[in-house]
Amino acid sequence: MCIRDRDMGMLLASVEAPYHEIALSRRAGVYDISLADGPVEMDRDFVLQWSPVSGREPGAALFIERVDGEYYGLLMLVPPAADRAPEPAAREMVFVVDTSGSMGGVSIRQARDSLDQALRHLRPQDSFNIIEFNSSHRALFSRSLRATRHNVQRATEFVRHLDASGGTEMLPALQAALATPGQHDELIAQQSLRQVIFITDGAVGNETALYEEIVQRLGASRLFTVGIGSAPNSWFMQMAAQAGRGTYTYIADVQEVGRKMDALFRQLSSPVATQLEVDWPDGAEAWPQRLPDLYQGEPLLVAVKLGRQLPSAGINVRGFMGEQAWTRELQPGDGADPAFAADHPG
């Protein structure tokens, strides 16, 4: 086996195959990889792992392929190393938890455990609120409050008493969570990032109405969905998270709660770049249209259809790192920018 001309679009700090011995050679930014000892038995997967050389800002690379006379691209943004990333700005986190009858038993215990995990990841500069819903909904606070020790203790007690009963009226709770905050409270600093975490077994029948509500009311919020129990409506949960510029986490087993929720809340607590935008040329079609944030430890990929002409000018990627504006320009042209690769089949 040999992988030739492997171009990752940026210099790499390491390349590894954890289950095989490999031989590696490099020409500029292009890598050739082969099995060090020649052919081997196919008794295990071949896994190739690499990490880029990390600076203080995100890395960016654009790969382009021509298919049937039209150009298609894949933009990759890679976060810097954790020790070089800026201190994340304060966040507002709104937890929405399903306490309907269908959540009885293991599911409500998983929900309570999930919220306990979330409260442990709050920082004093963050603010938060909890909304529970069944046949009706109620919020812990009338508005989001600072994550002081006292307020977190109140929330912990609130979570401990959550119980499953009644029907499932998601829409009013979702509207309350996505409502634009009212008049600015001078006692609470303006939040640069608002994260809504929606925890449910996903047993819904009005997916279309809920999805439309998310699209209309999302605003600057990010929506992250968590499906727990044996039968979540994964289609709705995934579509809701995509529209909300967030992610979907599925928890099927009570043993997974700690690991998966800890991973989710660690991710949410370390946004590297927010309010991301790309200046694509006229006529380009990109997906996702509204970019999610870039988080520590996870690259961000954007697919684009450029049309029959390559861009004649640089493509700008911009956003904010903490409270500081950040921009990266990818320049087209043969060899002009190693991060702008215009001939990449596949």
N, C-alpha and C positions, 0 to 999 in steps of 0.2 A: 504494500500500500504506500502511495506517495501523494501528498497534497502539495501541489506546485502553485506558485504565484499566489500565495495566501496573503492578501492585502487587507489589513484591518483598518486602514485609513489613518492610523496614528502609531507612533512608536510604542513598543510594548515593554513593560517591566519584566514580565515573566510569561513563559509558554510551557504548559505542563500537560502530560497525559497520565493521570493517576494510576491507570491499570496496565500501561505498556511503556516500554523503553523506546524513546524516539530520538532521531537525529535531526538537528535543526540547523539550517543555514539561512543567512539574510543578505539581501542585496537592497541597499537603501531601506525602504519601508516594506519590502516584499519578502515573505518568508517561504521557504521550502521545508516541508516536514515529511519524514519517512520513518518507518519502523527501523530501529537501530540494528536489530538482528534478522532482518528480512522477514519472510512470510511466517505467520504464527497461526495457531489454531483459533477458529472463530468461536471460542467458548465464553466470551464476555464482550460487553459493549466497548467500543473505542470512544473514549471521552476526551475531548480537547478543551483545555481551559486556558484562558489568557487574561492578563490584566494590563491596562495601558500605563505608560509613564504618567504620573500624576503631578499636575501643577496646583496652583491655588485657584484655578478657574475650571469650569467644565471643559472637557474635550469635545470636539465636533468633527464629524466626517460625513461626506455625502457621496454615495455610490450611485452611478447611473448606468442603465442598460438600454439599448435600443431594440425594440421588438416591433416588427411589422411597420417600420418607418416612423415609430413614435418613441419618445424617450420617457423612461420611468426611473424614479429615484427612491432611495432609502436614506433618510437623514438619521444619524445616530448621535445622541448626546450622552456623554459619560461623565458621571460626577467625579470631583477630585477626591483624593484620599481623605478619610475622616478627620485626620489630624490637621488637614489644611483647609477644610471647609469653614466658612464663616459661622459665627454663632447664629442659630436660627432665631428669627424674629418671634415676638410673642404671638400666640395663636388663640383663637376662640374655638372651643370644641363643644359640639352639641351632640349628645348621645340620645338616640331614639330607640327605645326597646319595646318589643312586642310582649305584652302580658296577657294575651287572649287565651281562651280555653285550650286552643290547639297547642299552646306552648307548655302544657302541663307536664309534670314529671321531670325527665332528664333535661328537656329543652330549657325550662325556666332556670334550672340549676346552672346550665351552661351559660345562659344569659347573665345571671348574677356573677358567675365567675369571670365572664368577659368584662363586665363593668368594673369589677374589682381590679382586674389587670389594667384597665384604662386609667383608673384614678391614680394608680401608682406611677404612671408616666407623666402626669401633669407637673409643670414647673410653677413656682410662685408667680411668675410673670404672665402665665396663661390665665384665661378665663374659661368657664365651662357652665353647662347646664345639662340636666337629664329630663327627658320627656318619656313617660310611659303611656302606652295606649292599649285599649281593648275595645269595649263598646263606646268609650269616650277616652279623652286623654287628659293628663295633668302633668305639669312641670314642677320640678323641685324648686326652682326659683322663678320669680316673675321675669327675670332677665338674667343673662349670663353674669356670673360673679367671679372674682379673682379666686385662684386655687390656693387660698390660704389654708393653713392646717385646720382651722375651725370649719371652713366650708367643705373641705374634703371629708372631714369626720361626719358632717351632716349628710353628705352624699353617700358615704359608706353605710350609714344607718338607713337611709332611704332605700338603697339597693337591697339591704338585708331583708327588708319587709316586702319586696316585690313578690307577688303571687300571681298565678295564672287563673283567669276566669273571664267570662263574658265573650262578646263577639270580637270581630276584627275590623275596626274602622281605621284604616291606615291614612286615608286622605287628610283628615283634619290634623293629625299629628305631623304629617309630612309638611303641610302648609305652615304649621306653627314653627317647625324647625327651619324651614327655608325663608321665613318672613324676614324682610329687610329690617335690620335694627332701626328703632325709631331715633328720636333726637339723641344726639351724642351726649353721653354721660361724662362729665369732666373728671369724674373719679376713676374712670377706666380708660386707659390709653387706647387709641384706635388700633384695631387688630389688622395686620397685613394679610393674614391667612385665616379663613374660616372653614373648619372641617366639620362635616356632619357625618356621624357614624350611625347607620341604620341597622339594627340587630333584630332579626325576625326569622321565623321558620319558613317564610316565603309563601304561606298558604293563602294566595290572593287570586281573585277572579277578575278584577277590574284593572288588568295590567295596562291597557291602553290609556285610561284616564290618569292613572298614576304616572305613567311615563310622560304624558303631555304636561302634567303639573310640574314635574321636575324640570323639563325643558324650559317652561315659561317662567318659573320662579327661582331657578338656581342662582342667577346673578353671579356674584363673585365667590359664592360658596363652592366647596368641593364635597362630593357625596361618595362615601365609602359604604358598601353594603356587606353585611355579614349574615350568611345563611347557616342556620344551625338546625340540628335534628335530622330525621331520616328522609324527608321529602321536600326540600326547598324548591321554589319555582326558580330554577337556575337561569332560565331565559330572561325573566324579568330582572332578577338581581344583577346579572351581567350587563344588560342593556341600561339599567338605571345607573350603574357605576360608570359605564362608558359615557353616557350623557352628562354625568356629574363630574367628569374629569377625575375619577377616583379608581378604586379597584374593588373586586369582589373576592371575599374570603369565605370558603366553605368549610364548616366544621361538622363532620359526621359522627365523630366518636368523642365521648366525654374526656378521654385521655388526650385528645388533641387540643383542648381549649387553651391550656397554658402556653404550649409551644406556638400555636398559630396566632393567638391574640397578642402574645408578647412580640412576635415578629412584626405584626401589623402596627402595633403602637410604637415600636422602636422606629419603624419606617416613618410613621406620621410625625414623630418628634424630630426628624432630621431632614427637613426640606432644604435642598442646596440652592435651587433656582426656582423662582416663582414668576407668574405673569409672563410666561414665555410666548413669544411670537416669532414668526418667520416671514420675511419679505419675499414671497415667491413671485416670479414673473407673472405678468398678466396672462390669464387663461389657464394657469396651473390649477390642478385639483388635488388637494392634500387631505390625508386622513391620519389621525383625527383632525377635524377643522379647528376645534378649540383645544389647545395643547394642555395636557395635565402638567403638574409640577415635576421637577426632577428631584428625586430623593436619593439619599446616600445608599450606595450599594446596589443600585438598580439603574441600568441604562434606559433611555427613552428613545423609541423608534417612531419615525414619521414617514409614511409612504406618500409618494407624490407622482402624479402623471403630468409631465411637462409639455407634452405635445410634440410637434414635428421639428422644433428648433431647440437647441441647447441655449441656456441663459447666456446673454452677451455681457451681463454685468454681474458683480458679486451678489451673493445671497447672504443677507444679514439674519443672524439669529440673535434675539435680544430678550432680556428679562431683568430680574433683580436677584442678587445674591444678598440675602439679609435685607438691608435697606439701601444697598448700593446698586446702581444701574450697571448692567453687564451686557456686552455685545461681542459677537464673533462674526467676522466676515469670511465667507468661503469664496475664493476667486476662481472663476472658470479658466479654461485654456490648458493646452497640453503642457503638463509639468508646472503650471503656474502655482498650484497649491496641492501638496500631497494629500490634503484632506478633501479635495474635490476630485473624485475619480470618475472619469467620463466613459469608461469602457470596462464594465464589470458584468459579464454574463452571469445570470442566476440571481 
